[in-house]
Amino acid sequence: MQQNHSVTEFVLLGLTQDPMTQKMVYVIFLIFYVGTVVGNSLIIVTIKSSRTLGSPMYYFLFYLSLADSCFSTSTAPRLLVDSLSAKKVISYNECMTQVFALHFFGCIEVFVLILMAIDRYVAICKPLQYPTIMSQQVCTILIVLAWIGSFIHSIAQIILALRLSFCGPNLIDHYCCDLQPLLELACTDTYVINVLLVSNSGVVCTSSFVILMISYIVI
């Protein structure tokens, strides 16, 4: 990754600076993270091992659980380690990788939720045509498109993030690397980049919300 700045690492301030509270954060988030990974893993194993769960709904649920596990893993382990560490340092490359992973897996979750809503719409409103419309081939194509769309969204975000220059403070007021805290640290004019970042995420969120609402209203 091209580094057009003098800052090679960042310091994550986390959720709190109090040592006692940090230990509480560690315990709470460890429970939630383990519960998330174990729960999603059970769903994945159950769907893959059961012959009766071969419908499109469970096919999409498999990928939703997979994306949710990956999304949690992109932030939670780092938060847990930093909660017990005195020095919460993350390199520039690791920071950019985390930004990409956050947007990639988060976007996949949103797209899979849309596919699940479309699946329920077809199942309820067009029950006789459901097996034909939501065939295995169609479901596979939809999942592939969701992965491609998420990749394009994340690539657009990370390209804009890589254009930021960092030459001053390197303290990120967050528990993970995200775009808005990074924009606050940039030593260049971030107005255009901020507009492009917000527009990119805004289009994804707004269009997803509209599609979900239309599907539920029709149902």
Salt bridges, closest charged atoms under 4 A:
ASP82 OD2 - ARG78 NE 3.43
GLU94 OE1 - ARG78 NH1 3.81
ASP119 OD2 - ARG120 NH2 2.80
ASP178 OD1 - HIS103 NE2 3.88
